[in-house]
Amino acid sequence: MEKPEKIYLASPHMGGEEMKYIQEAFDTNWIAPLGKNVNQFEKEMADYVGLKAGAALSAGTAALHLGLKALGVGEGDVVFCSSLTFSASANPIIYLGAKPIFIDSEPETWNMSPAALEKAYEKYPHPKVVVIVDLYGQAADYERLLAICKAHHTSVLEDAAEALGATYQGQKCGTLGDLSVLSFNGNKIITTSGGGMLLGNDEALIQKVRFWSTQSRENERHYEHKELGYNYRMSNIVAGIGRGQLKVLEKRVTKKKQIFETYQEAFKQNSDIEMMPISDQGKPNYWLSCMTLKEGSAVKPLDIMLALEKENIESRPIWKPMHLQPYFKKYPFFSHCDRENEQSIAEDIFNRGVCLPSDTKMTEADQQRIIKIVKELF
Ligand SMILES: *Cc1c(COP(=O)(O)O)cnc(C)c1O
């Protein structure tokens, strides 16, 4: 029998206007490197979130790297970072020769635990920066986290790579740190095929990041370098895709929310399945619909992933926490839990969780097929 058409976890979904901006770049021969699309994409994104400036870069990882550098991180500094995240949140700390300290999640949002953050400050009172991740499209508890960081005079870098379009207490994700990072990687809610942006209100600092990202070329006729440079700038073609994608962001959020709510409704009778908790502090973008299986459930996350895979449907485990990664496990970790030997919240979510297919191109029938496969396991 022929395999049914593949359903993806989250794949690129063009809106229709992307080609118009790309064509414009071709017509004016502004293929590379800079040009109108880059400047306009930065302006349109900064306007969308309500900040003064953005630097369009080649990846979210590049934005994290230069964001940490802009906040003063260098050799030997301590940087606090959410443990339950994609490795790109942590790698740039190492690029800069700094030391990551990993912070556990709270059960309420799966994001950085204020209690664990307090514990980290007791042992390490002077981190240079705290990297707070908005996981799976939901904001962290900024009211509590920022109060702690402020009391210790620490800058915050918000990793909003997964959370463009979400809000916290009415404020857009991407505006909650001193600087904030977006990603336009292929699986994100909007994509440019690859790319990222660093956002902030300090225009001079964002301009400095643009300077670093274009090899730190001084304003001279010859190539003059007083500082270390990077080749991290976004190309004008890529920015054209971004301008088109930004136009359909709200549509994508609406569809993602509908996908989440359809799963929630379908599984509400199943006492073994819990959808990711949604805090009343904000509105997520529902980038991925994630669920956990109750402790002791006969069905395990792997059973769900294998059953879907057999039907050509993509799903994923929850991010494996950084403090459990072979590369990072030598760095300190602070748990949300107080009892010794008690499993951390991040590890527990990793062990019991699954990311369900959340592709915005999915039809209602596709999703019902997924739900049926999952239900039949019980
Ligand atoms: C995708 C992602 C990034 C990195 O973005 P790239 O554009 O792929 O470099 C960083 N942090 C988180 C949490 C992400 O999900």
Ligand as a Chemical Component Dictionary entry (heavy atoms), coordinates in Angstrom:
data_LIG
# 
_chem_comp.id                   LIG 
_chem_comp.type                 NON-POLYMER 
_chem_comp.pdbx_formal_charge   0 
_chem_comp.three_letter_code    LIG 
# 
loop_
_chem_comp_atom.comp_id 
_chem_comp_atom.atom_id 
_chem_comp_atom.alt_atom_id 
_chem_comp_atom.type_symbol 
_chem_comp_atom.charge 
_chem_comp_atom.model_Cartn_x 
_chem_comp_atom.model_Cartn_y 
_chem_comp_atom.model_Cartn_z 
_chem_comp_atom.pdbx_ordinal 
LIG C1 C1 C 0 15.577 27.562 17.023 1  
LIG C2 C2 C 0 16.077 28.022 18.327 2  
LIG C3 C3 C 0 17.252 28.784 18.430 3  
LIG C4 C4 C 0 18.241 28.983 17.333 4  
LIG O1 O1 O 0 17.831 29.531 16.210 5  
LIG P1 P1 P 0 18.592 29.273 14.803 6  
LIG O2 O2 O 0 17.963 30.309 13.958 7  
LIG O3 O3 O 0 18.243 27.871 14.393 8  
LIG O4 O4 O 0 20.041 29.483 15.004 9  
LIG C5 C5 C 0 17.605 29.271 19.683 10 
LIG N1 N1 N 0 16.886 29.004 20.767 11 
LIG C6 C6 C 0 15.777 28.256 20.713 12 
LIG C7 C7 C 0 15.012 28.024 21.978 13 
LIG C8 C8 C 0 15.337 27.726 19.504 14 
LIG O5 O5 O 0 14.250 26.942 19.473 15 
# 
loop_
_chem_comp_bond.comp_id 
_chem_comp_bond.atom_id_1 
_chem_comp_bond.atom_id_2 
_chem_comp_bond.value_order 
_chem_comp_bond.pdbx_ordinal 
LIG C1 C2 SING 1  
LIG C2 C3 SING 2  
LIG C2 C8 DOUB 3  
LIG C3 C4 SING 4  
LIG C3 C5 DOUB 5  
LIG C4 O1 SING 6  
LIG O1 P1 SING 7  
LIG P1 O2 DOUB 8  
LIG P1 O3 SING 9  
LIG P1 O4 SING 10 
LIG C5 N1 SING 11 
LIG N1 C6 DOUB 12 
LIG C6 C7 SING 13 
LIG C6 C8 SING 14 
LIG C8 O5 SING 15 
# 
